[in-house]
Amino acid sequence: MKKIILTLTVVLFAFIAANAQTSTTTTKEQDNSTAPVITFDNIVHDYGTVQKGADGNTEFKFTNTGKEPLILTNVTTSWGCTVSAWPKEPILPGKSAYIKVNYTHMNSVGQISKQITVLSNATNGNVVLSIKGKVVDNTPQETIPEKPANEVVSPQK
């Protein structure tokens, strides 16, 4: 008798838990229809091939295409090589704003490939932006004139 009661209790609990999960999902889906949506004009900025010491500033424009205010909670960068500034105030539906990025290693020759992760309350989740390019050094190198070959001097007698 105890086994039957225990089994029925477990089945009843599982049934209640399954129904609670379904109704929560349905509520979330209905709530998301009015939630903010972050839409970027472009998620990749290509500096192309740039000269060493070039300006590393760029901006990523985004728009709140949802129906509720968009709030950016954090913007993080890979490797600490980029510095971001982003709006701290809510972005109203239909309004646009910018995330400013400064790649600070334009004096280092080589490939650029960095990511910026944007965290927000948008329904489309976290967005990863990218910067890429190549820094080259085309400055002419100074040539040092060769020294004339040392003459062999024979000892004087």
Summary of the structure (lengths in Angstrom):
residues: 157
radius of gyration: 30.4
end to end distance: 126.7
largest distance: 126.7
contacts: 375
relative contact order: 0.20
helix: 20%
strand: 38%
